Amino acid sequence: MSAAKYSPELDGLRGISILAVLVTHYGLGISFGGKFGVTLFFFISGLLITRLLINEFNATKTLDLGLFYIRRMLRLFPTLLLMIIITAIIAVAMGCSLSPLEAFSSLFYFINYYMAFFRVSETNCSAMLDPLWSLSVEEHFYLVYPLVFWAVYKWGKNLLAILGCLVLVALAIRLSTCFFSDLGHLEIDKTNYILTHTRFDSILYGCMVALILDSKHKKKFLSLVSNPWLFFGAIVALYASFKIEHFYFHAAWQYTVQGICISIIIPPLVEETNYRKFAGVLRIKALVLIGKMSYSLYLFHYLSVIVANNYIGPKSLKPEWLAVAIVPGILLALMSYYFIEKKLVPLRRKFGSSM
């Protein structure tokens, strides 16, 4: 299988997405940054995985789904297991403990549904695992998506149209939850944000863009999204999506608007267009490295935030709080990236990984 072309801009975008999460959780920025960082990461994930699936299919005329799932496990599971073990140790040190179901739901990727429907109360210890909800969304998606891709793409059927319909299904589910659920507005907003069946469209937008960029419509699409009125209009619309506080928009339409805007903004930055020169910031080595470390950073940063809240006090900009909240999590992420993630790269490549 030939290697997929590496795009440092996409790692730069990953860097931006994880920095948005970090800045929010450290209390250094505006509150929407973390939510948008995850949405952007979902898009990038869908774009990259679809590129890899297309590349493999074009090279071999099939997909080895077994190898795909092995690569996913090697990519995610070792670091996740380490994070859960460290979390359990920290919980004991803090005088509390993780429930077996909490640990089990984290390890096997259904913590988003556990958080929404089974958690009785939230403690400092349980909150350390909360960021894992987004991993659950991704793994549920990638349990099904390669099967759909293989079943449809190999026959030359219109996978793009099917994914477009599924995007509308996700929006319809969010809207129906808003209108028909007995939950209060805050609970609806939370569940629509973290549940797989309400958020999978954020990944689908990236999948759809990857399919378009691999199709005969690529030039026409890039010409369209590179139009200054559309490109900068999407930036304005994206900014507006952060500011609109109306419940139905915030809980349902926001993710659709952001998905469309990202689908317009990102392609001109990573492809050969007039906007590529603006993507120079995405190729800054430090930002690219942060993007490569984004998985470990995402898993470990929140542990030290909770420790700081427990031992220093509520989130603040005091030097001692920031030191405890930032330094241990960053060090754990560095150790995880260099001694687990990078060490496993040769093994992953034996199973066909090109990343």
N, C-alpha and C positions, 0 to 999 in steps of 0.2 A: 504494500500500500504506500503510495507516495505521500509525502508529508504535506500537510496543509500549510499554506503560506502564513508565516508569523506576522502579526500586526502589533507592533509595540504600542500603537495608539489605543488599542483595546485594553492593554494592561494599564496604560495611563488613565483610561476611563474607570477601570476597576479601582485604581488609586484614588480618584476623585470620589467614587462611591463610598469607599471605606472611610476616607477622611471625613465625609459628610456625617457618617455614623459616629465616628470618634468624637468629632467636635460637638455633636449634639449630646452624647452621653457624658462627656466631660463638662458639660454646661458652659461651653465656650462660644456657642452660636445659637442661631434661631432654631426653634423646635422642629420645623418641618424637615430639616436637613437629613436626619436619620431615616425618616420614612422614604424620602426621595432617593437616598443612597441605596436602599434595598431595592426599590423599584428599578433604578438604573442597573443595578447588578443583575436583576432578573432578566432584563433586556439583553445585556451582554452575554449572559449565560446561554440564552436561547439562540443568539446569533452564532456563538462559538460552537455549540454542540451541533447545530444544524450544518454549519460549514464542515465539521468533521464527518458527519454522517454522509453528506453529499460527496465529500472527497473519497471516503471509503467505498461508497456505492459505485462511483464513476471508475474507480481503480479495479474493483473486483466484481462488479455487477451484482453484488449481494451485500448483506450486513451480517457480521458474526455477532449476534446479540449476546451470546455468552461472554465473549471477550469484552463487549461494551460494558456489561454489568460488573465484570471483574475489574476493569479499569476504574469505574466509578468507585467501587469499594476500596481499591488501593489508594485512590485520590483522597477520599474523605474519611474512611472509617478509622485508620490508626490515630490521626490527630483528634478526631472526635472522642475516641475511647480515652486518650490521655487527658483531654479536657474534662471529661466526666469524672475520672478518677481524682484529678486535682480538685475539682469542685467538691467531691465528697469529703476529701481531707480538710479543705477549708471550712466546710459546713461543720464538721466535728470540732474544729478549733474555735468556731464562733458559737459553739454551744447548741447547735441545732443539727438537724440531719435531713437528708433527702428521703422522701418516701420511696419504697420500691417501685411503685407505679411511675413516679416522676423520673427516676433514673431509667426505667425500662422504656418509657415513652420517648426519652431523649435519645437513647441508644438505637431505637428502631423507628425513629422518624415519624412519630405521631404526636409529638408534644404540642403542636398547634391545636389539635382537637382536645387534648388533655387540658390545656390552658382554658379553652373556651367552655368546655362542658363538664369536666370532672374535678377540677381543682376546687377544693373547699375554701381555702384561704391562701393568700400570697404572703410569703415570708421573705426575709433577706436571702435565705438559702435558696428557696425555689426560684427567686428572681434571677439568680446567676445563670440559670439554664434558659431563660426566656428568649435570648437571641436565636436559639435553635429552631424557633418556629419557621424561619425562612428556609432552613435546610430541609425541613419536613415538606414544605411546598415544592421545593426543587426535586426532591427524591420521589415524591408521589408523581410528579410530572414526568420524570425520566424513567419511571417504571413503565409508563404507558406510551409515551411519545415515540421512542424508537420502533415499537411494534406498529404504530400507526404509520410512521414514515416508511418502514419496510413494506407494509401491506399495500400502500397507495403509490409510493414513488416508483416502485419497480415496474408497475403497469403503465406508467406515464399518465396517470390520472391527475386531476387538478388538486394537488395537496394544498396549494395556496388558498383555493376557494373553501376547502373544508376547514382550514385553520381560521379563515375569516369568519365563517359561521360560528365557530367555537368561541371566538372573541365576543361575538354578540350574545352567545349563551351566558358567558361569565357576567357580562353587564346586566343581563336580564335577571340572573340569580341575585346579584347585589341589589338591584331595584326591588325585586320581590321581597327580599329580606327587610328592606327599608319600609315597605308599605304594609307587609302582612305579619311581621314578627311581633311577638308580645314583649320583646326586650325593650329596654329604654334606649334612648339615642346613643348614649355613651357605649353601651354594650354592643349595639348593632355596629357602630363605627369600629369597635375593636375586633369583633368577629369577622366583619367584611375585610379587615386589614390582614388578618393572620391565617384564615382558613384556605385550604388548597382550592376548593371549588369556587371560591370568590376571587382568587388572585392569580390563577394560572394564566390568565390572558396577558399579564405583564411579561411572562416568558414568551408567550406566543408571538408578541410583536417582534421580538428579536428573531424568532424562527422564520416569520414571514419575510422580514427584510433579507435574511440570508438566502431564502428561496428566490426572491426577486433579483438579487445581485448575481445569482447564478443562472438567470434565465435570459432569453433573447430580449427581454424588456429592460435590461440593466441600463443601457445608455439613455433610454427615454425616461426611466425613473430618476436617474441621477440628474438629468437635465431639469426635470420637474422640481425636485427637492433642492436643487442649487439655485433656483430662481430667488433673487434677493427678497422679493415680497413674501414668498412662502417661507424661506429659511428664517428670516428675522421675525416674520409674523409668528412662526412656531416658538421662537424664543420668548416673545411677548406673551403668547398664550400659556406657555409653560410657567412663566413667572406669575401670571394671573391665577393659575390653578393653585398656587400656594396661598393666595390671599382670599379666595372665596370661602367663606365660612358657612354658607348655607348647608344644612344637614344633608339633603339629598345629593347635592354636588359632592360634598366632602366624603360621604360614605359610599357613593356609587360611581358618579361620573368622573371624579377626579382621576382615577386610575386609567380610564379610557382616554381622557384628554392628554394625560401625561404620556401614555403609550404611543399615541399618534404623534405628539410633538417630538418625542425622542426618535421615533422612526423617520422623521423628517430631518432632524438636526444631525444625528450621528453619521449617516452614510456619506454626506459631503465631506466630513472631517476625516474619514478613514479611507476613502477612495480617491482616485486621481481627479480631483475637481479644483476649481479656483479657490475653494475654502481650505484646501489641505495645508496651506501655509499657516492658517490659524491653529492647526493641530500641532504645531511645533511644541507647545507647552505639554501636550500629551506624550511627547517623546523624551521629556526630561528624565534623565536616568534615575533620579531619586524617586520621582513619581511612578515610573515603570516598576521599580523595585517594590515600592509600597503596594502597587497593584498585584505583583506576584505573591506578596506576603498577605494579601487581603483575607484569605481563608483563615490563617492562623490569627491574624489581628482581630478578625471578627469573633472568633471563638473565645479568645482569652482576654480581650480588653475589658469586658464587662465584669469579670470576676473581681478585678482589683477596684473597680468602681463600687461594687457592693461592699467589699472589705473596708474601703474608705468611709462609706456611709455608716458602717457598723461601728468602727473604732474611732473615727474622727468626728462624725456627725453628718447631718444632711449635706447634700451636694452644695459646694461653695467654691469660691475662687481663692480661698486661703491657700498659701503655699504648701502647708502640710497636707491639706486634703488633696491637692493636685498631685503632689509627690506620690502619695499612696495610691491614688486612683489611676495614675498614668504609668509610672515606672515599672511596677511588677508585671502588669499585663503586657507591656511592650517587650520586656525581657523574656517572658514565657513565649510570646509569639515568635521572637527571634530564635529561641531554642527549638521550638516546634518546626519552624520553617527550615532551618539549616540541618537539624539532626533527624528529622522525620520526613518532611515533605521532599526535600532535595535528595535524601538518601534513597528514597523509594522510586525516584525517577527511572533509574536503569531497569528496575523490575517492571514498572509500568510499561516501559518501551518494549520489553519482551512480549507483552500482551497487546502490542500494536499501538500504544499511545504515541502521538506525535507532539505532545506538549510537555 
